[in-house]
Amino acid sequence: DLVVGAFLHDVGKIGIPDHILLKPGKLTAEEFEVMKNHSLLGTEIVAGNHWLAGAAQTIRHHHERFDGTGYPDGLRGEAIPRIARVFAVVDVFDALTSERPYKKPMALAEALSIIEGDAGRHFDPVVVVVFIKIAPSLYANAVQVGDAALRQGMHALLCRYFRMENAPSPERSDHS
């Protein structure tokens, strides 16, 4: 459920207008309200697919905050499904350490410091403790293996969790 939810967590963004989704700068308050609908849209997209039922929790709740100030439902603490509490940390870590058109990737130590500083507010403190222990070695491994090995690993995960017998192999993919 966690892996499938991770792959599909932002599927609802296909229902967000491009002028908001692709805006290079900061969103207005009104635009952000529209953007926040992506978690509900994503939940609707996967509804009725029994094998995606567990992923729906991640899709809907990955923007909830441990202190109750998140969306879409304003859930607090343990009321947030554990799978979404775990993925929330991973999602923010990825956003911090990835290059985007509008920002450079953040250094590992700085990203971990931000996550640790948000324990109990944004993130489940128990999840943060475990994440801080395992993230450095996983991050170092990902950086060391390079893009080709990461693509192969991603392809293996897709085939395992989505039963994609006809999925293009990483060697045939035009996407990086």
N, C-alpha and C positions, 0 to 999 in steps of 0.2 A: 504493500500500500504506500509506503514512504517513497519508494523509487518511482512508482507510477505517478504519485502525487507531485513529486519533484519535477518530472518531465512535463506535467500538464498544469502546474500551478497557475500559470498566467494565460491559459487557453482563452479565458474570457476577454482578453485584450483584443481579440478579433472583432469584438462588438464595440470597441471604442473608436470614435472618429479619428482618422489619420491626423487631422490638424492638432489634436490633443496628444495622441499617442507619439507622434514624431516631432513634437515641439522641442526645439533645441534648448530652450531656456526654462526658467521656473514657470510652473503652471499657476494660473490665477486660482483663487478660492473656488470659483465656479467650475473651472476646468478640473480641478482636483476632485470635486464632488462627482463629476462624470467618471473620472478615472477610477474612483473607488468602487464603481459598479462592476469592475472586471471580475471580482471574486464571486459575485452573485451570478453574473452571466456565465462564468465558467462552470459553476455548480449546475446551472440549467443545461449547459451543453452536455455534461456527462450524465445527467439524470436519466434513469431508466436503463443504464448499462450496468448490470449486476457486478461485473468484474471491475468496474471503476468505483464502486460504492465506497471503498476505503480511501481512495484518492480524493473523493469529494470533500472529505474533512480538511485535507491540506489545501485544496483549491479554495474553499470557502473561508478558512480561518487563518491563513498564513499572515494576515495583517492584523490579527488581534494582538493586543499588548498585555503583558502579564499584569500590569496595573489597571487594566480595564478601559484604557483610552483608545484602543484600536478599533478596527472595523472589520466586518459589517455589523456585528452583533454586540460589540462592546463587552465581550466576555472577559472574565478576570481569572487569573491564577489557574487552578486545576480545572476550572470549567472549560478552558480551552483544550480541545483534544490534544493528547500528548504528541501525536504525530505532527500536528501543526506547530506545537511549541518547539519541537526539534527542528522542523524545517525553517521556521522563522529565523533561527540563528544562522543556519546555512545560507539562506537567501540573502540576508544582510551581509554576511561575510563575503559571498560571491560579488555582491554589488560593490563593496568596498575595495576588494582586491582585483577587480576586473577593469580593464580599460573601456571607456565609453567615449563617444564622440565629444562629449563635453568635459571629460576629466581623465586624468592619468590614474593608473592603478595605485592603490595605497599599499605601503609596505606592510608586511605580515605583522610586525610588532604593533604598529599603530592600529591596524584593524582589530587585533585581539584586545588591545587596550580599550577601544571603543565598545566592543561587545561586552567585555568584563565590566565596564563602567555602567552599562545599561542593564545589568543583571538586577532583577527585582522590579524594574520599571518596564522596559520593553520585553525582556527575556526572562524565562524561567531560570532562576539561579542554579538549580540542580543541573539543568541542561548546559548552562554556561560552564560550570566547573568541569564537566566531562569534555565539552567541546575544546576548552582551553588546553586540556591534556593531549587530545588526539590531533588537533588541527595542524600543529607545526610539522609533524612527520608526514601527514597526508599531503600538506601543501608542498613540502620539499620534494616529495616523490612526484607530484604532478608537474612541478617545475622541471625536474630532472629528466623525465621521460620524453618530453617534447610533444609536439602537436600530432604527429603520426600515431604514436602509441596511445595518446588520449582519444583520438578518433577511433582506433581499433577497440579500445575499452568501451567507448560509448556505443559502438556498433554491437558489441557483445551484450551489453546491458539491454539495448533495444530488442535484440533478438530474444533474449531470455524473458523479459517482462512483457513484451508485446507480441510474442510469437510471430516474428516477422521473417518468415522463410524467404520471402521475395524482396527483402530490404536490400537496397544497393549496398555493396561492400564498401568499406572505407576507401579502397583503392579506386573505385569507380565514382566516388562522390566528387562533385564539382564545388561543394561547399567546404569552407575551412572552419 
